[in-house]
Amino acid sequence: MRFINRAFAGAAVIAALSGIALAHDGATGMVMQRMEAMKEISASMKAIGAMVKGEKEFNAAEVESSALVIAGHSKHIGHMFPEGSLDKPTEALPVIWTRWDDFTRIGKEMEMSALALAEASKTAATAQDIVPQLGAVGQTCKSCHQDFRQAK
């Protein structure tokens, strides 16, 4: 019975890893790394958003840790986009490298707003207490996607 459970667990891990690989449709190298980072940022935003929408119980520690994930990735945004890294299936637009200062400024704003969100979570009693800071983080996502990412 143990062998069957281990075999099932192993198959589940392989299936999960295969799903991750397929989700990025052949991405490799830096493109895959940044897609993974953006996926983590998205998951963090969704987790916090669910609390604000009342779909999930407010947890200040989870808000803080999620905000720190966002800030951590944002800090390295410039390194995740070396010039010419447009290998498919990237959604990055070439304008990133012609408007590099704007692009990296938005990354820095995202980092700072995520750090402010993490800080606000330390004294927040309810999810509503972090709405302004979450909105600021969301605005950086929106402005970057609007200018530097292919429309979906």
Buried (B, 14 or more C-beta within 10 A) or exposed (E): EEEEEEEEEEEEEEEEEEEEEEEBEEBEEBBBBBBBBBBBBEEBBEBBBBBBEEEBEBBBEBBBBBBBBBBBBBBBBBEBBEEEBBBEEBBBBEEBBEBEEBBBBBBBBBBBBBBBBBBBBEEBEEBEBBEEBBEBBBBBBEBBBEBBBEEE
